[in-house]
Amino acid sequence: MKLSSVKLTGKREDNGEWIEGDLIRKGSRFGGSYHYIYVDGDFDEEAKEYLVDASTVELVVGNKLYKQK
């Protein structure tokens, strides 16, 4: 299995759309943490990161989905 076949999905906070990419967790100086999905850009687009609902983040390995318990 290649590492590139491991991705995460999550539901965007702004519009509820499901996206797939790499997970980034950022902490705040006030004690909270935020979860972002980083999406690589295509040839004509830049890479972007989207704030996602942490309770919707799921692991995808190949084509198999692993849900949180």
OpenMM code with the backbone's topology and positions (N, CA, C; nanometers):
from openmm import Vec3, app, unit

residues = "MET LYS LEU SER SER VAL LYS LEU THR GLY LYS ARG GLU ASP ASN GLY GLU TRP ILE GLU GLY ASP LEU ILE ARG LYS GLY SER ARG PHE GLY GLY SER TYR HIS TYR ILE TYR VAL ASP GLY ASP PHE ASP GLU GLU ALA LYS GLU TYR LEU VAL ASP ALA SER THR VAL GLU LEU VAL VAL GLY ASN LYS LEU TYR LYS GLN LYS".split()
positions = [
    Vec3(0.0845, -0.1176, 0.0000),
    Vec3(0.0000, 0.0000, 0.0000),
    Vec3(0.0889, 0.1236, 0.0000),
    Vec3(0.0579, 0.2149, -0.0869),
    Vec3(0.1305, 0.3413, -0.0920),
    Vec3(0.0726, 0.4383, 0.0096),
    Vec3(0.1587, 0.5213, 0.0629),
    Vec3(0.1132, 0.6229, 0.1573),
    Vec3(0.0163, 0.7198, 0.0910),
    Vec3(0.0324, 0.7426, -0.0388),
    Vec3(-0.0555, 0.8358, -0.1094),
    Vec3(-0.1995, 0.7857, -0.1180),
    Vec3(-0.2234, 0.6561, -0.0901),
    Vec3(-0.3595, 0.6039, -0.0949),
    Vec3(-0.4330, 0.6247, 0.0376),
    Vec3(-0.3667, 0.6845, 0.1370),
    Vec3(-0.4292, 0.7131, 0.2657),
    Vec3(-0.4704, 0.8599, 0.2674),
    Vec3(-0.6007, 0.8844, 0.2808),
    Vec3(-0.6548, 1.0211, 0.2846),
    Vec3(-0.7571, 1.0302, 0.3961),
    Vec3(-0.8013, 1.1503, 0.4221),
    Vec3(-0.9065, 1.1744, 0.5195),
    Vec3(-1.0180, 1.2530, 0.4536),
    Vec3(-1.1396, 1.2274, 0.4988),
    Vec3(-1.2537, 1.3041, 0.4506),
    Vec3(-1.3122, 1.3807, 0.5688),
    Vec3(-1.3806, 1.4874, 0.5377),
    Vec3(-1.4481, 1.5665, 0.6405),
    Vec3(-1.5495, 1.6588, 0.5770),
    Vec3(-1.6438, 1.7030, 0.6577),
    Vec3(-1.7490, 1.7929, 0.6107),
    Vec3(-1.7081, 1.9363, 0.6390),
    Vec3(-1.7055, 2.0179, 0.5343),
    Vec3(-1.6665, 2.1580, 0.5478),
    Vec3(-1.7629, 2.2329, 0.6388),
    Vec3(-1.7073, 2.3228, 0.7198),
    Vec3(-1.7887, 2.4041, 0.8115),
    Vec3(-1.8706, 2.5088, 0.7376),
    Vec3(-1.8168, 2.5634, 0.6275),
    Vec3(-1.8839, 2.6753, 0.5612),
    Vec3(-2.0022, 2.6348, 0.4744),
    Vec3(-1.9958, 2.5184, 0.4074),
    Vec3(-2.1064, 2.4834, 0.3190),
    Vec3(-2.1539, 2.3388, 0.3308),
    Vec3(-2.0944, 2.2585, 0.4196),
    Vec3(-2.1391, 2.1217, 0.4409),
    Vec3(-2.0938, 2.0215, 0.3364),
    Vec3(-2.0123, 2.0642, 0.2413),
    Vec3(-1.9631, 1.9748, 0.1361),
    Vec3(-1.8581, 1.8797, 0.1939),
    Vec3(-1.8622, 1.7510, 0.1497),
    Vec3(-1.7611, 1.6537, 0.1901),
    Vec3(-1.6391, 1.6702, 0.1008),
    Vec3(-1.5195, 1.6741, 0.1631),
    Vec3(-1.3960, 1.6868, 0.0873),
    Vec3(-1.2968, 1.5805, 0.1336),
    Vec3(-1.1978, 1.5532, 0.0495),
    Vec3(-1.0966, 1.4531, 0.0789),
    Vec3(-0.9593, 1.5158, 0.0646),
    Vec3(-0.8699, 1.4851, 0.1581),
    Vec3(-0.7349, 1.5394, 0.1524),
    Vec3(-0.6542, 1.4956, 0.2730),
    Vec3(-0.5614, 1.5786, 0.3136),
    Vec3(-0.4754, 1.5510, 0.4282),
    Vec3(-0.5207, 1.6361, 0.5465),
    Vec3(-0.5156, 1.5783, 0.6669),
    Vec3(-0.5638, 1.6475, 0.7868),
    Vec3(-0.4552, 1.7349, 0.8476),
    Vec3(-0.4939, 1.8547, 0.8877),
    Vec3(-0.4068, 1.9479, 0.9588),
    Vec3(-0.4814, 1.9908, 1.0845),
    Vec3(-0.4175, 1.9772, 1.2007),
    Vec3(-0.4763, 2.0264, 1.3256),
    Vec3(-0.3983, 2.1482, 1.3702),
    Vec3(-0.4697, 2.2547, 1.3981),
    Vec3(-0.4067, 2.3778, 1.4448),
    Vec3(-0.4651, 2.4145, 1.5800),
    Vec3(-0.3790, 2.4486, 1.6730),
    Vec3(-0.4235, 2.4901, 1.8050),
    Vec3(-0.4394, 2.6403, 1.8109),
    Vec3(-0.5204, 2.6843, 1.9046),
    Vec3(-0.5347, 2.8283, 1.9258),
    Vec3(-0.4723, 2.8634, 2.0602),
    Vec3(-0.4375, 2.9855, 2.0756),
    Vec3(-0.3756, 3.0261, 2.2024),
    Vec3(-0.4768, 3.0301, 2.3154),
    Vec3(-0.6044, 3.0134, 2.2839),
    Vec3(-0.7092, 3.0117, 2.3854),
    Vec3(-0.7463, 2.8702, 2.4265),
    Vec3(-0.6709, 2.7697, 2.3787),
    Vec3(-0.6917, 2.6323, 2.4225),
    Vec3(-0.7693, 2.5437, 2.3277),
    Vec3(-0.8334, 2.5976, 2.2277),
    Vec3(-0.9101, 2.5157, 2.1342),
    Vec3(-0.8227, 2.4631, 2.0219),
    Vec3(-0.8762, 2.3731, 1.9446),
    Vec3(-0.8042, 2.3275, 1.8265),
    Vec3(-0.9000, 2.3250, 1.7082),
    Vec3(-0.8454, 2.3430, 1.5908),
    Vec3(-0.9227, 2.3462, 1.4681),
    Vec3(-0.8703, 2.2390, 1.3747),
    Vec3(-0.9603, 2.1774, 1.2996),
    Vec3(-0.9238, 2.0730, 1.2054),
    Vec3(-0.9460, 2.1243, 1.0633),
    Vec3(-0.8440, 2.1098, 0.9823),
    Vec3(-0.8496, 2.1517, 0.8427),
    Vec3(-0.8179, 2.0322, 0.7540),
    Vec3(-0.8801, 2.0272, 0.6368),
    Vec3(-0.8428, 1.9307, 0.5335),
    Vec3(-0.7682, 2.0092, 0.4265),
    Vec3(-0.6467, 1.9643, 0.3960),
    Vec3(-0.5620, 2.0269, 0.2946),
    Vec3(-0.5839, 1.9531, 0.1635),
    Vec3(-0.6230, 2.0256, 0.0603),
    Vec3(-0.6521, 1.9671, -0.0705),
    Vec3(-0.5483, 2.0166, -0.1702),
    Vec3(-0.4763, 1.9224, -0.2327),
    Vec3(-0.3783, 1.9590, -0.3353),
    Vec3(-0.4494, 2.0210, -0.4544),
    Vec3(-0.3882, 2.1214, -0.5127),
    Vec3(-0.4447, 2.1856, -0.6296),
    Vec3(-0.4105, 2.1109, -0.7568),
    Vec3(-0.4934, 2.1255, -0.8576),
    Vec3(-0.4641, 2.0714, -0.9893),
    Vec3(-0.3640, 2.1633, -1.0577),
    Vec3(-0.3397, 2.1399, -1.1849),
    Vec3(-0.2434, 2.2210, -1.2579),
    Vec3(-0.2843, 2.3679, -1.2633),
    Vec3(-0.4144, 2.3944, -1.2706),
    Vec3(-0.4608, 2.5324, -1.2832),
    Vec3(-0.5132, 2.5918, -1.1523),
    Vec3(-0.5069, 2.5157, -1.0424),
    Vec3(-0.5573, 2.5645, -0.9144),
    Vec3(-0.4476, 2.5588, -0.8082),
    Vec3(-0.4609, 2.6439, -0.7085),
    Vec3(-0.3694, 2.6417, -0.5956),
    Vec3(-0.4197, 2.5433, -0.4905),
    Vec3(-0.3294, 2.4938, -0.4078),
    Vec3(-0.3689, 2.4084, -0.2962),
    Vec3(-0.4457, 2.4931, -0.1947),
    Vec3(-0.5434, 2.4322, -0.1278),
    Vec3(-0.6260, 2.5047, -0.0316),
    Vec3(-0.6455, 2.4206, 0.0930),
    Vec3(-0.6783, 2.4867, 0.2018),
    Vec3(-0.7166, 2.4158, 0.3226),
    Vec3(-0.8534, 2.4667, 0.3670),
    Vec3(-0.9362, 2.3737, 0.4139),
    Vec3(-1.0736, 2.4049, 0.4520),
    Vec3(-1.0977, 2.3622, 0.5957),
    Vec3(-1.1628, 2.4479, 0.6723),
    Vec3(-1.2018, 2.4152, 0.8089),
    Vec3(-1.3118, 2.3104, 0.8030),
    Vec3(-1.2954, 2.2003, 0.8789),
    Vec3(-1.3944, 2.0934, 0.8793),
    Vec3(-1.4425, 2.0669, 1.0208),
    Vec3(-1.5611, 2.0075, 1.0312),
    Vec3(-1.6170, 1.9658, 1.1589),
    Vec3(-1.5384, 1.8431, 1.2049),
    Vec3(-1.4743, 1.8505, 1.3211),
    Vec3(-1.3885, 1.7426, 1.3704),
    Vec3(-1.4646, 1.6110, 1.3876),
    Vec3(-1.5927, 1.6162, 1.4179),
    Vec3(-1.6709, 1.4935, 1.4393),
    Vec3(-1.7008, 1.4195, 1.3092),
    Vec3(-1.6739, 1.4821, 1.1939),
    Vec3(-1.7020, 1.4176, 1.0653),
    Vec3(-1.5765, 1.3627, 0.9975),
    Vec3(-1.4594, 1.3821, 1.0575),
    Vec3(-1.3344, 1.3377, 0.9945),
    Vec3(-1.3267, 1.1850, 0.9962),
    Vec3(-1.3012, 1.1267, 0.8780),
    Vec3(-1.2926, 0.9817, 0.8630),
    Vec3(-1.1716, 0.9459, 0.7789),
    Vec3(-1.1130, 0.8301, 0.8065),
    Vec3(-0.9954, 0.7809, 0.7366),
    Vec3(-1.0368, 0.6978, 0.6160),
    Vec3(-0.9724, 0.7216, 0.5022),
    Vec3(-0.9967, 0.6433, 0.3807),
    Vec3(-0.8635, 0.5814, 0.3386),
    Vec3(-0.8581, 0.4476, 0.3327),
    Vec3(-0.7388, 0.3760, 0.2895),
    Vec3(-0.7759, 0.3017, 0.1613),
    Vec3(-0.7131, 0.3413, 0.0498),
    Vec3(-0.7538, 0.2851, -0.0788),
    Vec3(-0.8955, 0.3262, -0.1076),
    Vec3(-0.9862, 0.2296, -0.1089),
    Vec3(-1.1278, 0.2630, -0.1287),
    Vec3(-1.2121, 0.2210, -0.0082),
    Vec3(-1.1472, 0.1921, 0.1071),
    Vec3(-1.2179, 0.1501, 0.2273),
    Vec3(-1.2261, 0.2652, 0.3262),
    Vec3(-1.3459, 0.2897, 0.3779),
    Vec3(-1.3716, 0.3992, 0.4712),
    Vec3(-1.3726, 0.3470, 0.6138),
    Vec3(-1.2983, 0.4127, 0.7031),
    Vec3(-1.2957, 0.3798, 0.8452),
    Vec3(-1.3599, 0.4932, 0.9218),
    Vec3(-1.4784, 0.4686, 0.9806),
    Vec3(-1.5517, 0.5720, 1.0529),
    Vec3(-1.5063, 0.5786, 1.1975),
    Vec3(-1.5234, 0.6970, 1.2578),
    Vec3(-1.4935, 0.7154, 1.3997),
    Vec3(-1.5951, 0.6428, 1.4832),
    Vec3(-1.5544, 0.6004, 1.6017),
    Vec3(-1.6485, 0.5353, 1.6939),
    Vec3(-1.6872, 0.6304, 1.8041),
] * unit.nanometer
topology = app.Topology()
chain = topology.addChain("A")
for resn in residues:
    res = topology.addResidue(resn, chain)
    for name in ("N", "CA", "C"):
        topology.addAtom(name, app.Element.getBySymbol(name[0]), res)
